[in-house]
Amino acid sequence: MLGSLARKLRMYSFDTIYDAKLNDAELIKIAESQNRTLLTSDRELFLRATNKSISAVLIVGDNDAARLAYVFSSLQIAADLNPEKSRCPVCNGLLEGAIKSSLTNVPKTVLERQERFYVCKSCGKVYWRGSHWQRMKSMANIVEKMAQT
Ligand SMILES: [Zn+2]
């Protein structure tokens, strides 16, 4: 249910595990053993985590911007939209700069318009600062303002 939030957190440079197949016990175990913060919209799971002294946030908000603002203000963190730090929204892998001439699965028009490309070290997906990037940047600004209020 929080998949799109997880993808955004990864783009904003947060190391984020998301797998809809994991059950509550598995989520608790991962958060506990890896010292992670558990983000959930399930009150019962939230209480189970906090009872075990696991850092957890009970997500509120009607849309991703509101949810992100809530998470950021709860944890006192901020979005960092920077390809040197961003993670692959698909798999949470780290990105690295790619050599333009070596790219094969990128549309020709994009190759003409963009200079810098990044590739996920884990799954190989290629990224560039296109319209999606611009939307994420605008959203980060909106979220920052919301988190401050
Ligand atoms: Zn990836």
Backbone and ligand atoms as CSV (ligand in chain L), in Angstrom:
chain,resi,resn,atom,element,x,y,z
A,1,MET,N,N,0.816,-1.205,0.000
A,1,MET,CA,C,0.000,0.000,0.000
A,1,MET,C,C,0.854,1.262,0.000
A,2,LEU,N,N,2.046,1.167,0.579
A,2,LEU,CA,C,2.917,2.340,0.638
A,2,LEU,C,C,4.014,2.270,-0.428
A,3,GLY,N,N,3.758,1.511,-1.488
A,3,GLY,CA,C,4.769,1.322,-2.533
A,3,GLY,C,C,5.214,2.609,-3.208
A,4,SER,N,N,4.278,3.485,-3.516
A,4,SER,CA,C,4.675,4.716,-4.209
A,4,SER,C,C,5.433,5.644,-3.254
A,5,LEU,N,N,5.102,5.572,-1.970
A,5,LEU,CA,C,5.848,6.341,-0.971
A,5,LEU,C,C,7.289,5.804,-0.888
A,6,ALA,N,N,7.422,4.496,-0.914
A,6,ALA,CA,C,8.755,3.868,-0.858
A,6,ALA,C,C,9.605,4.290,-2.056
A,7,ARG,N,N,9.008,4.306,-3.247
A,7,ARG,CA,C,9.769,4.710,-4.439
A,7,ARG,C,C,10.249,6.148,-4.317
A,8,LYS,N,N,9.397,7.005,-3.779
A,8,LYS,CA,C,9.786,8.412,-3.618
A,8,LYS,C,C,10.888,8.556,-2.573
A,9,LEU,N,N,10.763,7.834,-1.478
A,9,LEU,CA,C,11.813,7.895,-0.442
A,9,LEU,C,C,13.162,7.473,-1.018
A,10,ARG,N,N,13.165,6.471,-1.874
A,10,ARG,CA,C,14.417,6.033,-2.500
A,10,ARG,C,C,14.994,7.138,-3.373
A,11,MET,N,N,14.146,7.779,-4.168
A,11,MET,CA,C,14.640,8.870,-5.012
A,11,MET,C,C,15.168,10.015,-4.161
A,12,TYR,N,N,14.568,10.183,-2.991
A,12,TYR,CA,C,15.024,11.244,-2.088
A,12,TYR,C,C,16.177,10.760,-1.204
A,13,SER,N,N,16.825,9.713,-1.643
A,13,SER,CA,C,18.097,9.233,-1.053
A,13,SER,C,C,17.982,8.389,0.211
A,14,PHE,N,N,16.792,7.921,0.538
A,14,PHE,CA,C,16.678,7.094,1.725
A,14,PHE,C,C,16.723,5.601,1.375
A,15,ASP,N,N,17.564,4.901,2.092
A,15,ASP,CA,C,17.690,3.456,1.944
A,15,ASP,C,C,16.375,2.827,2.434
A,16,THR,N,N,15.564,2.348,1.503
A,16,THR,CA,C,14.191,1.947,1.822
A,16,THR,C,C,13.886,0.531,1.352
A,17,ILE,N,N,13.544,-0.325,2.286
A,17,ILE,CA,C,13.113,-1.670,1.923
A,17,ILE,C,C,11.596,-1.652,1.782
A,18,TYR,N,N,11.101,-2.159,0.673
A,18,TYR,CA,C,9.659,-2.285,0.505
A,18,TYR,C,C,9.383,-3.597,-0.209
A,19,ASP,N,N,8.542,-4.403,0.374
A,19,ASP,CA,C,8.158,-5.650,-0.261
A,19,ASP,C,C,6.776,-6.010,0.269
A,20,ALA,N,N,5.783,-5.896,-0.610
A,20,ALA,CA,C,4.394,-6.131,-0.206
A,20,ALA,C,C,4.177,-7.567,0.279
A,21,LYS,N,N,5.111,-8.458,-0.048
A,21,LYS,CA,C,4.951,-9.859,0.347
A,21,LYS,C,C,5.373,-10.120,1.801
A,22,LEU,N,N,6.092,-9.180,2.403
A,22,LEU,CA,C,6.538,-9.382,3.785
A,22,LEU,C,C,5.361,-9.255,4.748
A,23,ASN,N,N,5.287,-10.172,5.720
A,23,ASN,CA,C,4.221,-10.059,6.718
A,23,ASN,C,C,4.702,-9.236,7.915
A,24,ASP,N,N,3.805,-8.983,8.842
A,24,ASP,CA,C,4.127,-8.108,9.976
A,24,ASP,C,C,5.338,-8.594,10.768
A,25,ALA,N,N,5.372,-9.910,11.028
A,25,ALA,CA,C,6.480,-10.465,11.822
A,25,ALA,C,C,7.812,-10.260,11.102
A,26,GLU,N,N,7.798,-10.433,9.788
A,26,GLU,CA,C,9.029,-10.253,9.004
A,26,GLU,C,C,9.459,-8.786,9.000
A,27,LEU,N,N,8.488,-7.888,8.890
A,27,LEU,CA,C,8.796,-6.446,8.897
A,27,LEU,C,C,9.438,-6.053,10.231
A,28,ILE,N,N,8.847,-6.557,11.311
A,28,ILE,CA,C,9.383,-6.273,12.652
A,28,ILE,C,C,10.815,-6.785,12.768
A,29,LYS,N,N,11.027,-8.004,12.280
A,29,LYS,CA,C,12.339,-8.638,12.377
A,29,LYS,C,C,13.397,-7.832,11.600
A,30,ILE,N,N,13.039,-7.403,10.406
A,30,ILE,CA,C,13.985,-6.623,9.585
A,30,ILE,C,C,14.300,-5.288,10.257
A,31,ALA,N,N,13.257,-4.607,10.731
A,31,ALA,CA,C,13.463,-3.301,11.375
A,31,ALA,C,C,14.361,-3.453,12.598
A,32,GLU,N,N,14.115,-4.522,13.359
A,32,GLU,CA,C,14.867,-4.746,14.594
A,32,GLU,C,C,16.319,-5.139,14.299
A,33,SER,N,N,16.508,-6.091,13.411
A,33,SER,CA,C,17.868,-6.608,13.172
A,33,SER,C,C,18.725,-5.619,12.386
A,34,GLN,N,N,18.101,-4.780,11.553
A,34,GLN,CA,C,18.888,-3.847,10.742
A,34,GLN,C,C,18.801,-2.423,11.266
A,35,ASN,N,N,18.192,-2.274,12.422
A,35,ASN,CA,C,18.073,-0.961,13.056
A,35,ASN,C,C,17.440,0.073,12.116
A,36,ARG,N,N,16.323,-0.329,11.516
A,36,ARG,CA,C,15.627,0.544,10.577
A,36,ARG,C,C,14.373,1.124,11.227
A,37,THR,N,N,13.885,2.200,10.629
A,37,THR,CA,C,12.620,2.778,11.062
A,37,THR,C,C,11.496,2.137,10.255
A,38,LEU,N,N,10.484,1.665,10.939
A,38,LEU,CA,C,9.350,1.028,10.281
A,38,LEU,C,C,8.289,2.088,9.964
A,39,LEU,N,N,7.924,2.173,8.680
A,39,LEU,CA,C,6.870,3.099,8.272
A,39,LEU,C,C,5.644,2.270,7.943
A,40,THR,N,N,4.549,2.574,8.579
A,40,THR,CA,C,3.341,1.782,8.327
A,40,THR,C,C,2.087,2.632,8.512
A,41,SER,N,N,1.020,2.235,7.832
A,41,SER,CA,C,-0.267,2.906,8.052
A,41,SER,C,C,-1.168,2.005,8.898
A,42,ASP,N,N,-0.603,0.918,9.380
A,42,ASP,CA,C,-1.337,-0.060,10.190
A,42,ASP,C,C,-1.052,0.188,11.682
A,43,ARG,N,N,-2.067,0.661,12.382
A,43,ARG,CA,C,-1.884,1.028,13.789
A,43,ARG,C,C,-1.389,-0.146,14.641
A,44,GLU,N,N,-1.930,-1.326,14.354
A,44,GLU,CA,C,-1.554,-2.514,15.129
A,44,GLU,C,C,-0.058,-2.830,14.961
A,45,LEU,N,N,0.399,-2.764,13.725
A,45,LEU,CA,C,1.818,-3.024,13.442
A,45,LEU,C,C,2.694,-1.942,14.083
A,46,PHE,N,N,2.232,-0.720,13.982
A,46,PHE,CA,C,2.961,0.399,14.601
A,46,PHE,C,C,3.141,0.151,16.112
A,47,LEU,N,N,2.065,-0.255,16.773
A,47,LEU,CA,C,2.129,-0.494,18.217
A,47,LEU,C,C,3.028,-1.685,18.553
A,48,ARG,N,N,2.963,-2.728,17.726
A,48,ARG,CA,C,3.849,-3.883,17.941
A,48,ARG,C,C,5.311,-3.448,17.869
A,49,ALA,N,N,5.615,-2.581,16.913
A,49,ALA,CA,C,7.001,-2.114,16.746
A,49,ALA,C,C,7.430,-1.250,17.929
A,50,THR,N,N,6.604,-0.276,18.274
A,50,THR,CA,C,7.013,0.635,19.353
A,50,THR,C,C,7.084,-0.096,20.700
A,51,ASN,N,N,6.247,-1.118,20.887
A,51,ASN,CA,C,6.341,-1.919,22.114
A,51,ASN,C,C,7.674,-2.648,22.221
A,52,LYS,N,N,8.308,-2.874,21.066
A,52,LYS,CA,C,9.626,-3.520,21.060
A,52,LYS,C,C,10.736,-2.480,20.957
A,53,SER,N,N,10.390,-1.226,21.190
A,53,SER,CA,C,11.351,-0.116,21.098
A,53,SER,C,C,11.964,0.039,19.712
A,54,ILE,N,N,11.211,-0.371,18.678
A,54,ILE,CA,C,11.659,-0.161,17.298
A,54,ILE,C,C,11.169,1.213,16.862
A,55,SER,N,N,12.046,1.974,16.231
A,55,SER,CA,C,11.660,3.270,15.696
A,55,SER,C,C,10.573,3.053,14.641
A,56,ALA,N,N,9.446,3.746,14.778
A,56,ALA,CA,C,8.346,3.537,13.832
A,56,ALA,C,C,7.558,4.827,13.649
A,57,VAL,N,N,6.970,4.959,12.470
A,57,VAL,CA,C,6.101,6.100,12.191
A,57,VAL,C,C,4.767,5.560,11.682
A,58,LEU,N,N,3.690,5.996,12.292
A,58,LEU,CA,C,2.351,5.654,11.812
A,58,LEU,C,C,1.970,6.716,10.788
A,59,ILE,N,N,1.994,6.312,9.532
A,59,ILE,CA,C,1.824,7.257,8.425
A,59,ILE,C,C,0.410,7.821,8.385
A,60,VAL,N,N,0.309,9.121,8.271
A,60,VAL,CA,C,-0.975,9.760,8.007
A,60,VAL,C,C,-0.823,10.659,6.781
A,61,GLY,N,N,-1.942,11.008,6.164
A,61,GLY,CA,C,-1.919,11.868,4.985
A,61,GLY,C,C,-2.717,11.254,3.862
A,62,ASP,N,N,-3.364,12.116,3.064
A,62,ASP,CA,C,-4.240,11.652,1.989
A,62,ASP,C,C,-3.494,11.418,0.682
A,63,ASN,N,N,-2.276,11.924,0.588
A,63,ASN,CA,C,-1.503,11.763,-0.650
A,63,ASN,C,C,-0.023,11.671,-0.282
A,64,ASP,N,N,0.800,11.346,-1.286
A,64,ASP,CA,C,2.217,11.113,-0.989
A,64,ASP,C,C,2.927,12.356,-0.459
A,65,ALA,N,N,2.563,13.529,-0.963
A,65,ALA,CA,C,3.218,14.752,-0.471
A,65,ALA,C,C,2.941,14.925,1.018
A,66,ALA,N,N,1.687,14.742,1.410
A,66,ALA,CA,C,1.322,14.877,2.828
A,66,ALA,C,C,1.987,13.788,3.666
A,67,ARG,N,N,2.038,12.567,3.111
A,67,ARG,CA,C,2.676,11.465,3.845
A,67,ARG,C,C,4.167,11.718,4.030
A,68,LEU,N,N,4.817,12.192,2.957
A,68,LEU,CA,C,6.255,12.485,3.050
A,68,LEU,C,C,6.507,13.598,4.064
A,69,ALA,N,N,5.687,14.642,4.008
A,69,ALA,CA,C,5.861,15.763,4.944
A,69,ALA,C,C,5.734,15.251,6.375
A,70,TYR,N,N,4.798,14.346,6.581
A,70,TYR,CA,C,4.595,13.802,7.921
A,70,TYR,C,C,5.807,12.973,8.374
A,71,VAL,N,N,6.309,12.137,7.469
A,71,VAL,CA,C,7.486,11.309,7.787
A,71,VAL,C,C,8.702,12.198,8.052
A,72,PHE,N,N,8.914,13.181,7.188
A,72,PHE,CA,C,10.090,14.051,7.337
A,72,PHE,C,C,10.048,14.830,8.645
A,73,SER,N,N,8.874,15.365,8.988
A,73,SER,CA,C,8.820,16.145,10.230
A,73,SER,C,C,8.891,15.223,11.450
A,74,SER,N,N,8.316,14.018,11.351
A,74,SER,CA,C,8.391,13.074,12.475
A,74,SER,C,C,9.822,12.645,12.761
A,75,LEU,N,N,10.584,12.416,11.697
A,75,LEU,CA,C,11.943,11.882,11.870
A,75,LEU,C,C,13.013,12.968,11.778
A,76,GLN,N,N,12.568,14.221,11.558
A,76,GLN,CA,C,13.517,15.330,11.429
A,76,GLN,C,C,14.531,15.059,10.316
A,77,ILE,N,N,14.015,14.693,9.154
A,77,ILE,CA,C,14.875,14.446,7.999
A,77,ILE,C,C,14.350,15.285,6.839
A,78,ALA,N,N,15.119,15.346,5.751
A,78,ALA,CA,C,14.700,16.124,4.592
A,78,ALA,C,C,15.059,15.374,3.310
A,79,ALA,N,N,14.335,15.685,2.250
A,79,ALA,CA,C,14.592,15.058,0.953
A,79,ALA,C,C,15.941,15.504,0.414
A,80,ASP,N,N,16.654,14.575,-0.204
A,80,ASP,CA,C,17.908,14.915,-0.858
A,80,ASP,C,C,17.840,14.332,-2.271
A,81,LEU,N,N,17.448,15.172,-3.208
A,81,LEU,CA,C,17.289,14.703,-4.593
A,81,LEU,C,C,18.587,14.988,-5.341
A,82,ASN,N,N,19.456,14.002,-5.343
A,82,ASN,CA,C,20.797,14.182,-5.861
A,82,ASN,C,C,21.242,12.826,-6.417
A,83,PRO,N,N,21.509,12.763,-7.730
A,83,PRO,CA,C,21.821,11.459,-8.316
A,83,PRO,C,C,23.040,10.774,-7.692
A,84,GLU,N,N,23.887,11.556,-7.008
A,84,GLU,CA,C,25.035,10.933,-6.343
A,84,GLU,C,C,24.566,10.145,-5.116
A,85,LYS,N,N,23.389,10.491,-4.615
A,85,LYS,CA,C,22.899,9.849,-3.398
A,85,LYS,C,C,21.568,9.114,-3.581
A,86,SER,N,N,20.811,9.527,-4.594
A,86,SER,CA,C,19.507,8.901,-4.811
A,86,SER,C,C,19.653,7.401,-5.008
A,87,ARG,N,N,18.587,6.690,-4.665
A,87,ARG,CA,C,18.573,5.259,-4.893
A,87,ARG,C,C,17.577,4.923,-5.993
A,88,CYS,N,N,17.768,3.791,-6.591
A,88,CYS,CA,C,16.884,3.332,-7.654
A,88,CYS,C,C,15.480,3.137,-7.074
A,89,PRO,N,N,14.473,3.834,-7.621
A,89,PRO,CA,C,13.119,3.690,-7.072
A,89,PRO,C,C,12.574,2.271,-7.237
A,90,VAL,N,N,13.104,1.541,-8.193
A,90,VAL,CA,C,12.609,0.187,-8.449
A,90,VAL,C,C,13.163,-0.819,-7.444
A,91,CYS,N,N,14.491,-0.740,-7.170
A,91,CYS,CA,C,15.106,-1.816,-6.375
A,91,CYS,C,C,15.919,-1.328,-5.175
A,92,ASN,N,N,16.005,-0.017,-4.959
A,92,ASN,CA,C,16.762,0.528,-3.815
A,92,ASN,C,C,18.278,0.463,-4.020
A,93,GLY,N,N,18.736,0.121,-5.224
A,93,GLY,CA,C,20.177,0.075,-5.490
A,93,GLY,C,C,20.756,1.479,-5.592
A,94,LEU,N,N,22.076,1.585,-5.446
A,94,LEU,CA,C,22.738,2.884,-5.585
A,94,LEU,C,C,22.942,3.190,-7.069
A,95,LEU,N,N,22.950,4.488,-7.398
A,95,LEU,CA,C,23.147,4.896,-8.790
A,95,LEU,C,C,24.595,5.310,-9.010
A,96,GLU,N,N,25.049,5.154,-10.242
A,96,GLU,CA,C,26.368,5.687,-10.586
A,96,GLU,C,C,26.284,6.313,-11.971
A,97,GLY,N,N,27.189,7.230,-12.251
A,97,GLY,CA,C,27.208,7.891,-13.552
A,97,GLY,C,C,27.410,6.872,-14.668
A,98,ALA,N,N,26.720,7.077,-15.792
A,98,ALA,CA,C,26.844,6.158,-16.921
A,98,ALA,C,C,27.472,6.890,-18.099
A,99,ILE,N,N,28.191,6.159,-18.918
A,99,ILE,CA,C,28.787,6.748,-20.117
A,99,ILE,C,C,27.733,6.736,-21.213
A,100,LYS,N,N,27.431,7.934,-21.687
A,100,LYS,CA,C,26.335,8.110,-22.642
A,100,LYS,C,C,26.447,7.188,-23.855
A,101,SER,N,N,27.636,7.078,-24.394
A,101,SER,CA,C,27.801,6.285,-25.619
A,101,SER,C,C,27.588,4.784,-25.395
A,102,SER,N,N,27.598,4.371,-24.127
A,102,SER,CA,C,27.445,2.939,-23.860
A,102,SER,C,C,25.986,2.551,-23.619
A,103,LEU,N,N,25.083,3.544,-23.599
A,103,LEU,CA,C,23.681,3.255,-23.283
A,103,LEU,C,C,22.956,2.713,-24.503
A,104,THR,N,N,22.160,1.687,-24.285
A,104,THR,CA,C,21.463,1.074,-25.414
A,104,THR,C,C,19.947,1.219,-25.339
A,105,ASN,N,N,19.381,1.131,-24.128
A,105,ASN,CA,C,17.917,1.149,-24.017
A,105,ASN,C,C,17.320,2.521,-23.722
A,106,VAL,N,N,17.935,3.571,-24.247
A,106,VAL,CA,C,17.440,4.919,-23.993
A,106,VAL,C,C,16.943,5.506,-25.313
A,107,PRO,N,N,15.728,6.092,-25.305
A,107,PRO,CA,C,15.206,6.665,-26.560
A,107,PRO,C,C,16.166,7.711,-27.150
A,108,LYS,N,N,16.229,7.756,-28.462
A,108,LYS,CA,C,17.151,8.653,-29.169
A,108,LYS,C,C,16.925,10.122,-28.778
A,109,THR,N,N,15.649,10.522,-28.664
A,109,THR,CA,C,15.357,11.924,-28.321
A,109,THR,C,C,15.914,12.283,-26.943
A,110,VAL,N,N,15.874,11.326,-26.038
A,110,VAL,CA,C,16.409,11.571,-24.690
A,110,VAL,C,C,17.927,11.697,-24.765
A,111,LEU,N,N,18.558,10.825,-25.551
A,111,LEU,CA,C,20.020,10.882,-25.709
A,111,LEU,C,C,20.443,12.233,-26.285
A,112,GLU,N,N,19.611,12.779,-27.161
A,112,GLU,CA,C,19.928,14.079,-27.772
A,112,GLU,C,C,19.784,15.222,-26.776
A,113,ARG,N,N,18.779,15.107,-25.910
A,113,ARG,CA,C,18.474,16.209,-24.991
A,113,ARG,C,C,19.281,16.198,-23.709
A,114,GLN,N,N,19.638,15.013,-23.235
A,114,GLN,CA,C,20.290,14.906,-21.924
A,114,GLN,C,C,21.780,14.648,-22.071
A,115,GLU,N,N,22.551,15.180,-21.134
A,115,GLU,CA,C,23.992,14.948,-21.144
A,115,GLU,C,C,24.401,13.897,-20.124
A,116,ARG,N,N,23.756,13.959,-18.963
A,116,ARG,CA,C,24.192,13.085,-17.879
A,116,ARG,C,C,23.185,11.974,-17.620
A,117,PHE,N,N,23.727,10.792,-17.483
A,117,PHE,CA,C,22.895,9.619,-17.236
A,117,PHE,C,C,23.434,8.856,-16.031
A,118,TYR,N,N,22.540,8.133,-15.402
A,118,TYR,CA,C,22.908,7.352,-14.223
A,118,TYR,C,C,22.324,5.967,-14.378
A,119,VAL,N,N,23.051,5.009,-13.851
A,119,VAL,CA,C,22.575,3.632,-13.966
A,119,VAL,C,C,22.551,3.005,-12.571
A,120,CYS,N,N,21.530,2.206,-12.316
A,120,CYS,CA,C,21.430,1.512,-11.033
A,120,CYS,C,C,22.466,0.394,-10.990
A,121,LYS,N,N,23.268,0.391,-9.929
A,121,LYS,CA,C,24.319,-0.624,-9.790
A,121,LYS,C,C,23.731,-2.011,-9.595
A,122,SER,N,N,22.485,-2.088,-9.119
A,122,SER,CA,C,21.888,-3.396,-8.845
A,122,SER,C,C,21.085,-3.954,-10.016
A,123,CYS,N,N,20.171,-3.149,-10.575
A,123,CYS,CA,C,19.291,-3.701,-11.616
A,123,CYS,C,C,19.599,-3.167,-13.018
A,124,GLY,N,N,20.484,-2.163,-13.104
A,124,GLY,CA,C,20.897,-1.678,-14.416
A,124,GLY,C,C,19.963,-0.676,-15.069
A,125,LYS,N,N,18.898,-0.297,-14.389
A,125,LYS,CA,C,17.964,0.671,-14.983
A,125,LYS,C,C,18.661,2.026,-15.138
A,126,VAL,N,N,18.383,2.692,-16.251
A,126,VAL,CA,C,19.037,3.962,-16.570
A,126,VAL,C,C,18.131,5.140,-16.212
A,127,TYR,N,N,18.730,6.176,-15.639
A,127,TYR,CA,C,17.969,7.361,-15.238
A,127,TYR,C,C,18.621,8.622,-15.784
A,128,TRP,N,N,17.791,9.642,-15.937
A,128,TRP,CA,C,18.284,10.967,-16.315
A,128,TRP,C,C,17.346,11.989,-15.703
A,129,ARG,N,N,17.782,13.251,-15.738
A,129,ARG,CA,C,16.969,14.298,-15.110
A,129,ARG,C,C,15.916,14.815,-16.084
A,130,GLY,N,N,14.897,14.026,-16.314
A,130,GLY,CA,C,13.816,14.391,-17.232
A,130,GLY,C,C,12.636,14.997,-16.491
A,131,SER,N,N,11.461,14.875,-17.094
A,131,SER,CA,C,10.263,15.498,-16.520
A,131,SER,C,C,9.899,14.884,-15.164
A,132,HIS,N,N,10.147,13.591,-15.025
A,132,HIS,CA,C,9.838,12.939,-13.749
A,132,HIS,C,C,10.712,13.529,-12.638
A,133,TRP,N,N,11.967,13.740,-12.993
A,133,TRP,CA,C,12.912,14.344,-12.041
A,133,TRP,C,C,12.416,15.736,-11.620
A,134,GLN,N,N,11.978,16.507,-12.593
A,134,GLN,CA,C,11.481,17.859,-12.296
A,134,GLN,C,C,10.271,17.804,-11.371
A,135,ARG,N,N,9.404,16.826,-11.607
A,135,ARG,CA,C,8.226,16.694,-10.738
A,135,ARG,C,C,8.632,16.329,-9.312
A,136,MET,N,N,9.638,15.465,-9.213
A,136,MET,CA,C,10.110,15.063,-7.888
A,136,MET,C,C,10.745,16.248,-7.162
A,137,LYS,N,N,11.407,17.110,-7.940
A,137,LYS,CA,C,12.037,18.302,-7.366
A,137,LYS,C,C,10.958,19.265,-6.849
A,138,SER,N,N,9.924,19.477,-7.666
A,138,SER,CA,C,8.816,20.344,-7.237
A,138,SER,C,C,8.157,19.770,-5.995
A,139,MET,N,N,7.965,18.465,-5.997
A,139,MET,CA,C,7.321,17.831,-4.856
A,139,MET,C,C,8.175,18.000,-3.598
A,140,ALA,N,N,9.489,17.879,-3.741
A,140,ALA,CA,C,10.382,18.036,-2.583
A,140,ALA,C,C,10.213,19.424,-1.971
A,141,ASN,N,N,10.060,20.437,-2.819
A,141,ASN,CA,C,9.862,21.803,-2.319
A,141,ASN,C,C,8.535,21.940,-1.579
A,142,ILE,N,N,7.491,21.353,-2.147
A,142,ILE,CA,C,6.164,21.402,-1.517
A,142,ILE,C,C,6.203,20.679,-0.168
A,143,VAL,N,N,6.824,19.500,-0.178
A,143,VAL,CA,C,6.914,18.688,1.033
A,143,VAL,C,C,7.687,19.429,2.122
A,144,GLU,N,N,8.760,20.081,1.700
A,144,GLU,CA,C,9.592,20.815,2.682
A,144,GLU,C,C,8.758,21.898,3.376
A,145,LYS,N,N,7.958,22.624,2.595
A,145,LYS,CA,C,7.112,23.681,3.165
A,145,LYS,C,C,6.062,23.082,4.101
A,146,MET,N,N,5.478,21.956,3.661
A,146,MET,CA,C,4.458,21.308,4.497
A,146,MET,C,C,5.064,20.803,5.799
A,147,ALA,N,N,6.279,20.251,5.711
A,147,ALA,CA,C,6.922,19.658,6.900
A,147,ALA,C,C,7.265,20.730,7.931
A,148,GLN,N,N,7.452,21.952,7.456
A,148,GLN,CA,C,7.834,23.027,8.377
A,148,GLN,C,C,6.644,23.594,9.156
A,149,THR,N,N,5.442,23.366,8.610
A,149,THR,CA,C,4.270,23.968,9.253
A,149,THR,C,C,3.618,23.020,10.268
L,1,ZN,ZN,ZN,17.638,-0.711,-9.529
